[in-house]
Amino acid sequence: MSRLVYILNGPNLNLLGKRQPEIYGHVTLADVEAECRALASELKLEIKFYQSNREYEVIDWIHAAREDAAGIVINPAAFTHTSLAILDALNTFEGAVIEVHISNVHKREAFRHHSYVSLRADGVIAGCGTQGYALGLRRAGQIIDGKAA
Ligand code: DQA
């Protein structure tokens, strides 16, 4: 049984730490990856951690996850609000899906209130800062272990 979780990041998240720090904070994506790797080893999970500014790459990683992964933690960034194609891809994946947003999208502009990805996500974390990734990974692990209450 796979214990692999893909952690996927959409557009502009490569600039985390530099981009609008008043909204997204000062932690970089490399810091987030290091934190997720440490937590994964504690939880005896494996992770693949990716970021892309290209929608098709996110879709291709979801297709790859179909072959070898038990879970996906995804911050689709702006694709959250626009991408039916990412929703369709996630609907082909049978494992746990956790959607993460660093900011509380519901406190922000109305166009951020709708998420295509939430139609598939088993859980959604928003507004917990970059800590949301670790929370999402922990939850994915609990679902994989059949221990999600
Ligand atoms: C985001 C929220 C999105 O609305 C935005 O487009 C992002 C980041 C977040 O993590 O808070 O790029 O997903």
Backbone and ligand atoms as CSV (ligand in chain L), in Angstrom:
chain,resi,resn,atom,element,x,y,z
A,1,MET,N,N,0.867,-1.215,0.000
A,1,MET,CA,C,0.000,0.000,0.000
A,1,MET,C,C,0.893,1.251,0.000
A,2,SER,N,N,0.621,2.144,-0.943
A,2,SER,CA,C,1.442,3.362,-1.064
A,2,SER,C,C,1.281,4.282,0.147
A,3,ARG,N,N,2.399,4.885,0.558
A,3,ARG,CA,C,2.343,5.937,1.595
A,3,ARG,C,C,2.902,7.246,1.019
A,4,LEU,N,N,2.753,7.346,-0.300
A,4,LEU,CA,C,3.276,8.527,-1.000
A,4,LEU,C,C,2.189,9.598,-1.126
A,5,VAL,N,N,2.566,10.839,-0.784
A,5,VAL,CA,C,1.657,11.987,-0.917
A,5,VAL,C,C,2.333,13.020,-1.823
A,6,TYR,N,N,1.620,13.453,-2.847
A,6,TYR,CA,C,2.098,14.554,-3.676
A,6,TYR,C,C,1.668,15.870,-3.020
A,7,ILE,N,N,2.600,16.806,-2.913
A,7,ILE,CA,C,2.264,18.148,-2.436
A,7,ILE,C,C,2.471,19.083,-3.629
A,8,LEU,N,N,1.359,19.598,-4.151
A,8,LEU,CA,C,1.370,20.343,-5.414
A,8,LEU,C,C,1.063,21.812,-5.176
A,9,ASN,N,N,1.803,22.649,-5.849
A,9,ASN,CA,C,1.669,24.104,-5.703
A,9,ASN,C,C,1.499,24.751,-7.062
A,10,GLY,N,N,0.509,25.618,-7.168
A,10,GLY,CA,C,0.224,26.307,-8.416
A,10,GLY,C,C,0.995,27.607,-8.577
A,11,PRO,N,N,0.515,28.457,-9.483
A,11,PRO,CA,C,1.273,29.623,-9.946
A,11,PRO,C,C,1.576,30.657,-8.866
A,12,ASN,N,N,2.754,31.221,-9.016
A,12,ASN,CA,C,3.268,32.322,-8.182
A,12,ASN,C,C,3.743,31.869,-6.803
A,13,LEU,N,N,3.519,30.609,-6.464
A,13,LEU,CA,C,3.947,30.152,-5.137
A,13,LEU,C,C,5.463,29.945,-5.073
A,14,ASN,N,N,6.126,29.944,-6.226
A,14,ASN,CA,C,7.605,29.963,-6.228
A,14,ASN,C,C,8.119,31.255,-5.588
A,15,LEU,N,N,7.278,32.288,-5.562
A,15,LEU,CA,C,7.696,33.585,-4.997
A,15,LEU,C,C,7.310,33.722,-3.520
A,16,LEU,N,N,6.862,32.629,-2.932
A,16,LEU,CA,C,6.460,32.688,-1.517
A,16,LEU,C,C,7.623,33.225,-0.669
A,17,GLY,N,N,7.286,34.131,0.246
A,17,GLY,CA,C,8.327,34.773,1.061
A,17,GLY,C,C,8.684,36.152,0.539
A,18,LYS,N,N,8.521,36.322,-0.793
A,18,LYS,CA,C,8.814,37.621,-1.418
A,18,LYS,C,C,7.528,38.278,-1.893
A,19,ARG,N,N,6.544,37.442,-2.220
A,19,ARG,CA,C,5.312,37.908,-2.843
A,19,ARG,C,C,4.310,38.350,-1.767
A,20,GLN,N,N,3.877,39.592,-1.822
A,20,GLN,CA,C,2.854,40.111,-0.893
A,20,GLN,C,C,2.990,39.504,0.512
A,21,PRO,N,N,4.130,39.757,1.179
A,21,PRO,CA,C,4.347,39.120,2.494
A,21,PRO,C,C,3.302,39.496,3.532
A,22,GLU,N,N,2.628,40.638,3.315
A,22,GLU,CA,C,1.562,41.020,4.260
A,22,GLU,C,C,0.393,40.035,4.183
A,23,ILE,N,N,0.271,39.329,3.063
A,23,ILE,CA,C,-0.788,38.314,2.914
A,23,ILE,C,C,-0.235,36.897,3.128
A,24,TYR,N,N,0.927,36.638,2.512
A,24,TYR,CA,C,1.410,35.250,2.465
A,24,TYR,C,C,2.575,34.973,3.413
A,25,GLY,N,N,3.085,36.008,4.088
A,25,GLY,CA,C,4.143,35.798,5.068
A,25,GLY,C,C,5.545,35.782,4.457
A,26,HIS,N,N,6.517,35.462,5.289
A,26,HIS,CA,C,7.934,35.545,4.901
A,26,HIS,C,C,8.570,34.172,4.685
A,27,VAL,N,N,7.835,33.134,4.979
A,27,VAL,CA,C,8.361,31.768,4.814
A,27,VAL,C,C,8.432,31.446,3.320
A,28,THR,N,N,9.517,30.814,2.890
A,28,THR,CA,C,9.659,30.476,1.465
A,28,THR,C,C,9.087,29.078,1.190
A,29,LEU,N,N,8.921,28.784,-0.113
A,29,LEU,CA,C,8.419,27.452,-0.476
A,29,LEU,C,C,9.446,26.380,-0.105
A,30,ALA,N,N,10.729,26.735,-0.165
A,30,ALA,CA,C,11.775,25.777,0.257
A,30,ALA,C,C,11.641,25.471,1.746
A,31,ASP,N,N,11.305,26.492,2.538
A,31,ASP,CA,C,11.067,26.262,3.982
A,31,ASP,C,C,9.867,25.320,4.177
A,32,VAL,N,N,8.809,25.561,3.393
A,32,VAL,CA,C,7.605,24.721,3.502
A,32,VAL,C,C,7.957,23.278,3.148
A,33,GLU,N,N,8.738,23.124,2.083
A,33,GLU,CA,C,9.122,21.766,1.665
A,33,GLU,C,C,9.919,21.071,2.771
A,34,ALA,N,N,10.864,21.801,3.386
A,34,ALA,CA,C,11.693,21.205,4.450
A,34,ALA,C,C,10.805,20.779,5.623
A,35,GLU,N,N,9.842,21.633,5.964
A,35,GLU,CA,C,8.944,21.303,7.082
A,35,GLU,C,C,8.110,20.057,6.741
A,36,CYS,N,N,7.622,19.997,5.508
A,36,CYS,CA,C,6.817,18.835,5.088
A,36,CYS,C,C,7.657,17.565,5.072
A,37,ARG,N,N,8.924,17.684,4.658
A,37,ARG,CA,C,9.800,16.492,4.620
A,37,ARG,C,C,10.045,15.961,6.033
A,38,ALA,N,N,10.263,16.881,6.978
A,38,ALA,CA,C,10.494,16.467,8.372
A,38,ALA,C,C,9.242,15.786,8.925
A,39,LEU,N,N,8.076,16.379,8.667
A,39,LEU,CA,C,6.834,15.797,9.172
A,39,LEU,C,C,6.558,14.438,8.508
A,40,ALA,N,N,6.828,14.355,7.197
A,40,ALA,CA,C,6.591,13.096,6.476
A,40,ALA,C,C,7.420,11.977,7.084
A,41,SER,N,N,8.657,12.278,7.440
A,41,SER,CA,C,9.479,11.193,7.988
A,41,SER,C,C,8.956,10.778,9.370
A,42,GLU,N,N,8.469,11.758,10.135
A,42,GLU,CA,C,7.846,11.435,11.436
A,42,GLU,C,C,6.608,10.541,11.244
A,43,LEU,N,N,5.824,10.838,10.203
A,43,LEU,CA,C,4.568,10.106,9.978
A,43,LEU,C,C,4.763,8.856,9.107
A,44,LYS,N,N,6.031,8.609,8.738
A,44,LYS,CA,C,6.371,7.473,7.866
A,44,LYS,C,C,5.613,7.548,6.528
A,45,LEU,N,N,5.559,8.781,6.015
A,45,LEU,CA,C,5.009,9.012,4.682
A,45,LEU,C,C,6.156,9.392,3.765
A,46,GLU,N,N,5.960,9.176,2.473
A,46,GLU,CA,C,6.888,9.707,1.478
A,46,GLU,C,C,6.210,10.900,0.826
A,47,ILE,N,N,6.986,11.884,0.394
A,47,ILE,CA,C,6.345,12.982,-0.339
A,47,ILE,C,C,7.092,13.286,-1.642
A,48,LYS,N,N,6.338,13.794,-2.592
A,48,LYS,CA,C,6.899,14.443,-3.780
A,48,LYS,C,C,6.362,15.863,-3.735
A,49,PHE,N,N,7.234,16.836,-3.828
A,49,PHE,CA,C,6.853,18.238,-3.617
A,49,PHE,C,C,7.144,18.999,-4.904
A,50,TYR,N,N,6.114,19.590,-5.511
A,50,TYR,CA,C,6.283,20.263,-6.803
A,50,TYR,C,C,5.588,21.628,-6.819
A,51,GLN,N,N,6.105,22.492,-7.661
A,51,GLN,CA,C,5.444,23.789,-7.933
A,51,GLN,C,C,5.537,24.063,-9.420
A,52,SER,N,N,4.456,24.602,-9.987
A,52,SER,CA,C,4.526,25.044,-11.382
A,52,SER,C,C,3.619,26.240,-11.620
A,53,ASN,N,N,4.044,27.057,-12.579
A,53,ASN,CA,C,3.204,28.161,-13.030
A,53,ASN,C,C,2.335,27.738,-14.217
A,54,ARG,N,N,2.451,26.458,-14.622
A,54,ARG,CA,C,1.754,25.961,-15.814
A,54,ARG,C,C,0.666,24.959,-15.421
A,55,GLU,N,N,-0.527,25.235,-15.847
A,55,GLU,CA,C,-1.675,24.394,-15.464
A,55,GLU,C,C,-1.462,22.941,-15.891
A,56,TYR,N,N,-0.930,22.733,-17.116
A,56,TYR,CA,C,-0.814,21.354,-17.600
A,56,TYR,C,C,0.143,20.540,-16.746
A,57,GLU,N,N,1.154,21.203,-16.159
A,57,GLU,CA,C,2.089,20.440,-15.314
A,57,GLU,C,C,1.404,19.945,-14.046
A,58,VAL,N,N,0.555,20.787,-13.487
A,58,VAL,CA,C,-0.198,20.372,-12.289
A,58,VAL,C,C,-1.084,19.176,-12.653
A,59,ILE,N,N,-1.724,19.249,-13.806
A,59,ILE,CA,C,-2.583,18.143,-14.270
A,59,ILE,C,C,-1.756,16.876,-14.478
A,60,ASP,N,N,-0.582,17.017,-15.108
A,60,ASP,CA,C,0.272,15.841,-15.346
A,60,ASP,C,C,0.725,15.211,-14.029
A,61,TRP,N,N,1.000,16.024,-13.001
A,61,TRP,CA,C,1.406,15.456,-11.698
A,61,TRP,C,C,0.234,14.727,-11.049
A,62,ILE,N,N,-0.985,15.249,-11.226
A,62,ILE,CA,C,-2.161,14.537,-10.685
A,62,ILE,C,C,-2.305,13.187,-11.400
A,63,HIS,N,N,-2.081,13.178,-12.713
A,63,HIS,CA,C,-2.139,11.902,-13.448
A,63,HIS,C,C,-1.058,10.941,-12.951
A,64,ALA,N,N,0.133,11.472,-12.670
A,64,ALA,CA,C,1.215,10.627,-12.147
A,64,ALA,C,C,0.834,10.072,-10.774
A,65,ALA,N,N,0.171,10.907,-9.973
A,65,ALA,CA,C,-0.237,10.473,-8.628
A,65,ALA,C,C,-1.207,9.291,-8.701
A,66,ARG,N,N,-1.991,9.217,-9.763
A,66,ARG,CA,C,-2.909,8.079,-9.943
A,66,ARG,C,C,-2.156,6.757,-9.934
A,67,GLU,N,N,-0.913,6.799,-10.422
A,67,GLU,CA,C,-0.120,5.573,-10.562
A,67,GLU,C,C,0.535,5.138,-9.262
A,68,ASP,N,N,0.935,6.133,-8.414
A,68,ASP,CA,C,1.785,5.719,-7.288
A,68,ASP,C,C,1.449,6.344,-5.941
A,69,ALA,N,N,0.439,7.213,-5.871
A,69,ALA,CA,C,0.245,7.951,-4.615
A,69,ALA,C,C,-1.055,7.573,-3.905
A,70,ALA,N,N,-1.042,7.800,-2.587
A,70,ALA,CA,C,-2.237,7.561,-1.769
A,70,ALA,C,C,-2.926,8.869,-1.411
A,71,GLY,N,N,-2.233,9.994,-1.639
A,71,GLY,CA,C,-2.844,11.274,-1.285
A,71,GLY,C,C,-2.241,12.427,-2.068
A,72,ILE,N,N,-3.003,13.506,-2.133
A,72,ILE,CA,C,-2.542,14.758,-2.747
A,72,ILE,C,C,-2.902,15.898,-1.805
A,73,VAL,N,N,-1.911,16.710,-1.474
A,73,VAL,CA,C,-2.154,17.987,-0.788
A,73,VAL,C,C,-1.886,19.047,-1.845
A,74,ILE,N,N,-2.863,19.882,-2.106
A,74,ILE,CA,C,-2.711,20.822,-3.231
A,74,ILE,C,C,-3.091,22.241,-2.846
A,75,ASN,N,N,-2.172,23.162,-3.127
A,75,ASN,CA,C,-2.511,24.583,-3.127
A,75,ASN,C,C,-2.522,25.002,-4.596
A,76,PRO,N,N,-3.686,25.028,-5.208
A,76,PRO,CA,C,-3.741,25.318,-6.645
A,76,PRO,C,C,-3.537,26.802,-6.956
A,77,ALA,N,N,-3.407,27.639,-5.903
A,77,ALA,CA,C,-3.251,29.094,-6.068
A,77,ALA,C,C,-4.393,29.620,-6.940
A,78,ALA,N,N,-4.103,30.487,-7.900
A,78,ALA,CA,C,-5.205,31.096,-8.666
A,78,ALA,C,C,-5.985,30.076,-9.491
A,79,PHE,N,N,-5.367,28.920,-9.805
A,79,PHE,CA,C,-6.108,27.888,-10.558
A,79,PHE,C,C,-7.302,27.357,-9.758
A,80,THR,N,N,-7.259,27.531,-8.446
A,80,THR,CA,C,-8.390,27.151,-7.580
A,80,THR,C,C,-9.701,27.687,-8.140
A,81,HIS,N,N,-9.630,28.946,-8.552
A,81,HIS,CA,C,-10.838,29.701,-8.883
A,81,HIS,C,C,-11.212,29.628,-10.362
A,82,THR,N,N,-10.350,28.987,-11.152
A,82,THR,CA,C,-10.559,29.013,-12.608
A,82,THR,C,C,-10.557,27.637,-13.263
A,83,SER,N,N,-9.933,26.637,-12.613
A,83,SER,CA,C,-9.562,25.451,-13.390
A,83,SER,C,C,-10.484,24.248,-13.232
A,84,LEU,N,N,-11.391,24.149,-14.192
A,84,LEU,CA,C,-12.209,22.957,-14.326
A,84,LEU,C,C,-11.332,21.764,-14.692
A,85,ALA,N,N,-10.237,22.031,-15.410
A,85,ALA,CA,C,-9.344,20.942,-15.847
A,85,ALA,C,C,-8.641,20.292,-14.647
A,86,ILE,N,N,-8.264,21.099,-13.652
A,86,ILE,CA,C,-7.642,20.517,-12.452
A,86,ILE,C,C,-8.697,19.751,-11.654
A,87,LEU,N,N,-9.909,20.268,-11.569
A,87,LEU,CA,C,-10.989,19.514,-10.912
A,87,LEU,C,C,-11.203,18.174,-11.613
A,88,ASP,N,N,-11.279,18.194,-12.942
A,88,ASP,CA,C,-11.491,16.939,-13.685
A,88,ASP,C,C,-10.361,15.953,-13.403
A,89,ALA,N,N,-9.128,16.459,-13.361
A,89,ALA,CA,C,-7.976,15.578,-13.079
A,89,ALA,C,C,-8.094,14.988,-11.676
A,90,LEU,N,N,-8.426,15.827,-10.698
A,90,LEU,CA,C,-8.550,15.334,-9.313
A,90,LEU,C,C,-9.679,14.313,-9.199
A,91,ASN,N,N,-10.704,14.470,-10.011
A,91,ASN,CA,C,-11.819,13.509,-9.974
A,91,ASN,C,C,-11.414,12.136,-10.504
A,92,THR,N,N,-10.254,12.042,-11.169
A,92,THR,CA,C,-9.766,10.728,-11.616
A,92,THR,C,C,-8.879,10.076,-10.564
A,93,PHE,N,N,-8.593,10.786,-9.481
A,93,PHE,CA,C,-7.683,10.291,-8.435
A,93,PHE,C,C,-8.512,9.715,-7.300
A,94,GLU,N,N,-8.137,8.524,-6.844
A,94,GLU,CA,C,-8.996,7.849,-5.849
A,94,GLU,C,C,-8.570,8.046,-4.401
A,95,GLY,N,N,-7.380,8.622,-4.175
A,95,GLY,CA,C,-6.888,8.769,-2.810
A,95,GLY,C,C,-7.402,10.031,-2.128
A,96,ALA,N,N,-6.763,10.348,-0.996
A,96,ALA,CA,C,-7.148,11.524,-0.204
A,96,ALA,C,C,-6.699,12.805,-0.910
A,97,VAL,N,N,-7.575,13.802,-0.923
A,97,VAL,CA,C,-7.225,15.117,-1.502
A,97,VAL,C,C,-7.497,16.194,-0.451
A,98,ILE,N,N,-6.450,16.931,-0.106
A,98,ILE,CA,C,-6.602,18.046,0.829
A,98,ILE,C,C,-6.195,19.332,0.104
A,99,GLU,N,N,-7.091,20.305,0.129
A,99,GLU,CA,C,-6.859,21.617,-0.503
A,99,GLU,C,C,-6.342,22.577,0.568
A,100,VAL,N,N,-5.270,23.270,0.242
A,100,VAL,CA,C,-4.656,24.199,1.201
A,100,VAL,C,C,-4.575,25.598,0.590
A,101,HIS,N,N,-4.954,26.590,1.385
A,101,HIS,CA,C,-4.693,27.990,1.038
A,101,HIS,C,C,-4.011,28.649,2.219
A,102,ILE,N,N,-2.959,29.365,1.937
A,102,ILE,CA,C,-2.196,30.039,2.993
A,102,ILE,C,C,-3.051,31.136,3.625
A,103,SER,N,N,-3.677,31.924,2.769
A,103,SER,CA,C,-4.529,33.015,3.249
A,103,SER,C,C,-5.953,32.508,3.446
A,104,ASN,N,N,-6.732,33.278,4.196
A,104,ASN,CA,C,-8.155,32.949,4.326
A,104,ASN,C,C,-8.892,33.551,3.129
A,105,VAL,N,N,-9.059,32.723,2.111
A,105,VAL,CA,C,-9.653,33.204,0.855
A,105,VAL,C,C,-11.060,33.768,1.069
A,106,HIS,N,N,-11.735,33.323,2.119
A,106,HIS,CA,C,-13.110,33.784,2.365
A,106,HIS,C,C,-13.175,35.192,2.940
A,107,LYS,N,N,-12.039,35.668,3.422
A,107,LYS,CA,C,-11.948,37.035,3.942
A,107,LYS,C,C,-11.525,38.009,2.846
A,108,ARG,N,N,-11.264,37.484,1.658
A,108,ARG,CA,C,-10.677,38.288,0.584
A,108,ARG,C,C,-11.720,38.576,-0.507
A,109,GLU,N,N,-11.241,38.944,-1.690
A,109,GLU,CA,C,-12.153,39.335,-2.775
A,109,GLU,C,C,-13.153,38.207,-3.078
A,110,ALA,N,N,-14.331,38.597,-3.557
A,110,ALA,CA,C,-15.398,37.628,-3.842
A,110,ALA,C,C,-14.937,36.565,-4.846
A,111,PHE,N,N,-14.077,36.944,-5.812
A,111,PHE,CA,C,-13.668,35.958,-6.820
A,111,PHE,C,C,-12.812,34.839,-6.226
A,112,ARG,N,N,-12.323,35.029,-4.983
A,112,ARG,CA,C,-11.561,33.949,-4.324
A,112,ARG,C,C,-12.448,33.038,-3.487
A,113,HIS,N,N,-13.737,33.343,-3.417
A,113,HIS,CA,C,-14.617,32.561,-2.543
A,113,HIS,C,C,-15.049,31.248,-3.184
A,114,HIS,N,N,-14.989,31.194,-4.513
A,114,HIS,CA,C,-15.378,29.951,-5.189
A,114,HIS,C,C,-14.151,29.124,-5.535
A,115,SER,N,N,-14.226,27.825,-5.216
A,115,SER,CA,C,-13.143,26.904,-5.552
A,115,SER,C,C,-13.695,25.719,-6.324
A,116,TYR,N,N,-13.170,25.492,-7.540
A,116,TYR,CA,C,-13.508,24.257,-8.264
A,116,TYR,C,C,-12.966,23.040,-7.523
A,117,VAL,N,N,-11.772,23.200,-6.952
A,117,VAL,CA,C,-11.078,22.070,-6.311
A,117,VAL,C,C,-11.848,21.569,-5.085
A,118,SER,N,N,-12.558,22.475,-4.404
A,118,SER,CA,C,-13.322,22.074,-3.212
A,118,SER,C,C,-14.428,21.069,-3.548
A,119,LEU,N,N,-14.840,21.020,-4.824
A,119,LEU,CA,C,-15.867,20.049,-5.212
A,119,LEU,C,C,-15.345,18.618,-5.109
A,120,ARG,N,N,-14.006,18.469,-5.074
A,120,ARG,CA,C,-13.400,17.132,-4.931
A,120,ARG,C,C,-12.684,16.940,-3.599
A,121,ALA,N,N,-12.243,18.027,-2.985
A,121,ALA,CA,C,-11.372,17.896,-1.804
A,121,ALA,C,C,-12.081,17.181,-0.660
A,122,ASP,N,N,-11.332,16.327,0.042
A,122,ASP,CA,C,-11.858,15.694,1.257
A,122,ASP,C,C,-11.778,16.653,2.432
A,123,GLY,N,N,-10.845,17.597,2.368
A,123,GLY,CA,C,-10.704,18.605,3.411
A,123,GLY,C,C,-10.125,19.864,2.825
A,124,VAL,N,N,-10.450,20.995,3.433
A,124,VAL,CA,C,-9.965,22.297,2.961
A,124,VAL,C,C,-9.398,23.055,4.157
A,125,ILE,N,N,-8.180,23.580,3.992
A,125,ILE,CA,C,-7.542,24.370,5.054
A,125,ILE,C,C,-7.229,25.736,4.467
A,126,ALA,N,N,-7.708,26.791,5.109
A,126,ALA,CA,C,-7.444,28.145,4.614
A,126,ALA,C,C,-7.198,29.067,5.792
A,127,GLY,N,N,-6.246,29.980,5.610
A,127,GLY,CA,C,-6.036,31.017,6.613
A,127,GLY,C,C,-5.155,30.593,7.774
A,128,CYS,N,N,-4.482,29.471,7.654
A,128,CYS,CA,C,-3.567,29.010,8.716
A,128,CYS,C,C,-2.114,29.293,8.349
A,129,GLY,N,N,-1.917,30.184,7.369
A,129,GLY,CA,C,-0.560,30.485,6.932
A,129,GLY,C,C,0.081,29.254,6.306
A,130,THR,N,N,1.416,29.252,6.244
A,130,THR,CA,C,2.103,28.116,5.620
A,130,THR,C,C,2.003,26.852,6.481
A,131,GLN,N,N,1.572,27.020,7.732
A,131,GLN,CA,C,1.330,25.859,8.602
A,131,GLN,C,C,0.247,24.943,8.013
A,132,GLY,N,N,-0.581,25.502,7.138
A,132,GLY,CA,C,-1.650,24.724,6.511
A,132,GLY,C,C,-1.136,23.498,5.763
A,133,TYR,N,N,0.081,23.579,5.227
A,133,TYR,CA,C,0.633,22.423,4.502
A,133,TYR,C,C,0.852,21.242,5.452
A,134,ALA,N,N,1.439,21.530,6.625
A,134,ALA,CA,C,1.688,20.455,7.593
A,134,ALA,C,C,0.360,19.896,8.099
A,135,LEU,N,N,-0.598,20.789,8.334
A,135,LEU,CA,C,-1.923,20.331,8.777
A,135,LEU,C,C,-2.542,19.435,7.701
A,136,GLY,N,N,-2.403,19.853,6.454
A,136,GLY,CA,C,-2.962,19.084,5.336
A,136,GLY,C,C,-2.288,17.728,5.198
A,137,LEU,N,N,-0.972,17.710,5.361
A,137,LEU,CA,C,-0.223,16.448,5.247
A,137,LEU,C,C,-0.616,15.492,6.377
A,138,ARG,N,N,-0.755,16.045,7.581
A,138,ARG,CA,C,-1.162,15.233,8.731
A,138,ARG,C,C,-2.547,14.614,8.473
A,139,ARG,N,N,-3.453,15.420,7.968
A,139,ARG,CA,C,-4.818,14.936,7.688
A,139,ARG,C,C,-4.791,13.870,6.576
A,140,ALA,N,N,-4.015,14.123,5.526
A,140,ALA,CA,C,-3.909,13.127,4.458
A,140,ALA,C,C,-3.395,11.804,5.034
A,141,GLY,N,N,-2.399,11.885,5.928
A,141,GLY,CA,C,-1.848,10.679,6.560
A,141,GLY,C,C,-2.905,9.943,7.372
A,142,GLN,N,N,-3.726,10.694,8.073
A,142,GLN,CA,C,-4.789,10.061,8.883
A,142,GLN,C,C,-5.808,9.357,7.986
A,143,ILE,N,N,-6.130,9.989,6.864
A,143,ILE,CA,C,-7.078,9.340,5.928
A,143,ILE,C,C,-6.441,8.062,5.360
A,144,ILE,N,N,-5.164,8.165,4.990
A,144,ILE,CA,C,-4.457,6.997,4.423
A,144,ILE,C,C,-4.417,5.858,5.446
A,145,ASP,N,N,-4.228,6.221,6.710
A,145,ASP,CA,C,-4.150,5.215,7.779
A,145,ASP,C,C,-5.529,4.746,8.252
A,146,GLY,N,N,-6.580,5.305,7.650
A,146,GLY,CA,C,-7.935,4.933,8.061
A,146,GLY,C,C,-8.269,5.421,9.457
A,147,LYS,N,N,-7.577,6.504,9.886
A,147,LYS,CA,C,-7.782,7.009,11.263
A,147,LYS,C,C,-8.388,8.400,11.264
A,148,ALA,N,N,-8.965,8.828,10.151
A,148,ALA,CA,C,-9.555,10.175,10.109
A,148,ALA,C,C,-10.902,10.148,10.804
A,149,ALA,N,N,-11.001,10.933,11.856
A,149,ALA,CA,C,-12.278,10.960,12.600
A,149,ALA,C,C,-13.269,11.863,11.880
L,1,DQA,C1,C,-3.835,31.124,-2.398
L,1,DQA,C2,C,-5.101,31.979,-2.540
L,1,DQA,C3,C,-5.437,32.216,-4.006
L,1,DQA,O1,O,-6.629,32.999,-4.109
L,1,DQA,C4,C,-4.308,32.963,-4.677
L,1,DQA,O2,O,-4.586,33.119,-6.054
L,1,DQA,C5,C,-2.978,32.334,-4.455
L,1,DQA,C6,C,-2.671,31.727,-3.170
L,1,DQA,C7,C,-3.395,30.971,-0.934
L,1,DQA,O3,O,-2.551,30.102,-0.686
L,1,DQA,O4,O,-3.852,31.719,-0.060
L,1,DQA,O5,O,-2.111,32.408,-5.318
L,1,DQA,O6,O,-4.114,29.815,-2.904
